[in-house]
């Protein structure tokens, strides 16, 4: 009886590992197609990443190299945004206006401040971002070590 069951089982399961079996050929072709699609997807991702680049990098993106006048740097965009709002905006308003992430805006503003393109003024839990020449007289930057007027504890009168 055991032999009969073994024969029945072996007759029901075809030898799929024979190279001339149609299922093996279909599996090999399908696997090759899947690998080709994965490789193409990775290639397209890498190409897209290379072409778009990181706009905050010092190197110009390929689109800027061809001289498209409609493309401006992120820093220039922020400067124009600030000029359109009397030279000052809260950092959260810049995030809202640009649609960029909080971290991108924070890093860009820190870089711009390090290059003296703007000033960050800490007001409680918020940052007021101000272009040079638009600073309110009664506020100073956290980087400003001049405490002549007793800021932030006393009035400057």
CORPE-V440441 format. One record per residue. N is the residue number from 1. OMEGA is omega as a letter, one per 30 degrees, with the letter a starting at -180 (* if undefined). D_LAST is the distance of its C-alpha to the last C-alpha in whole Angstrom. Layout:
N_OMEGA_D_LAST + N_OMEGA_D_LAST
This chain:
1_l_108 + 2_a_106 + 3_a_107 + 4_l_107 + 5_l_103 + 6_l_102 + 7_a_104 + 8_l_103 + 9_a_99 + 10_l_100 + 11_a_101 + 12_a_98 + 13_a_96 + 14_l_96 + 15_a_96 + 16_a_92 + 17_l_92 + 18_a_95 + 19_a_93 + 20_l_95 + 21_a_94 + 22_l_92 + 23_l_90 + 24_l_89 + 25_l_89 + 26_l_86 + 27_l_84 + 28_l_84 + 29_l_83 + 30_l_80 + 31_l_79 + 32_l_79 + 33_l_77 + 34_l_74 + 35_l_74 + 36_l_74 + 37_l_71 + 38_l_69 + 39_l_69 + 40_l_68 + 41_l_65 + 42_l_64 + 43_l_64 + 44_l_63 + 45_a_60 + 46_l_59 + 47_l_60 + 48_l_57 + 49_a_55 + 50_a_55 + 51_a_55 + 52_l_52 + 53_l_50 + 54_a_47 + 55_a_44 + 56_l_42 + 57_l_44 + 58_a_44 + 59_l_47 + 60_l_48 + 61_a_50 + 62_a_53 + 63_l_52 + 64_a_50 + 65_a_52 + 66_l_54 + 67_l_52 + 68_a_51 + 69_a_48 + 70_a_47 + 71_l_46 + 72_l_43 + 73_l_41 + 74_a_39 + 75_l_36 + 76_l_37 + 77_l_37 + 78_l_34 + 79_l_32 + 80_l_34 + 81_l_33 + 82_l_29 + 83_l_30 + 84_a_31 + 85_l_28 + 86_l_26 + 87_a_25 + 88_l_24 + 89_l_26 + 90_a_26 + 91_a_29 + 92_l_31 + 93_l_31 + 94_l_33 + 95_a_35 + 96_a_36 + 97_a_36 + 98_a_38 + 99_l_41 + 100_l_40 + 101_l_40 + 102_a_37 + 103_l_38 + 104_l_39 + 105_a_35 + 106_a_33 + 107_l_36 + 108_a_35 + 109_l_31 + 110_l_31 + 111_l_34 + 112_l_32 + 113_l_28 + 114_l_30 + 115_l_32 + 116_l_28 + 117_l_29 + 118_l_26 + 119_l_23 + 120_l_24 + 121_a_20 + 122_l_21 + 123_a_20 + 124_a_22 + 125_a_26 + 126_l_25 + 127_l_25 + 128_a_23 + 129_a_25 + 130_l_23 + 131_l_25 + 132_a_23 + 133_l_22 + 134_a_21 + 135_l_18 + 136_a_15 + 137_a_12 + 138_l_10 + 139_l_13 + 140_l_15 + 141_l_19 + 142_l_20 + 143_a_22 + 144_a_19 + 145_l_18 + 146_a_15 + 147_a_13 + 148_a_11 + 149_l_7 + 150_l_10 + 151_g_11 + 152_a_13 + 153_a_12 + 154_l_9 + 155_a_6 + 156_a_4 + 157_*_0
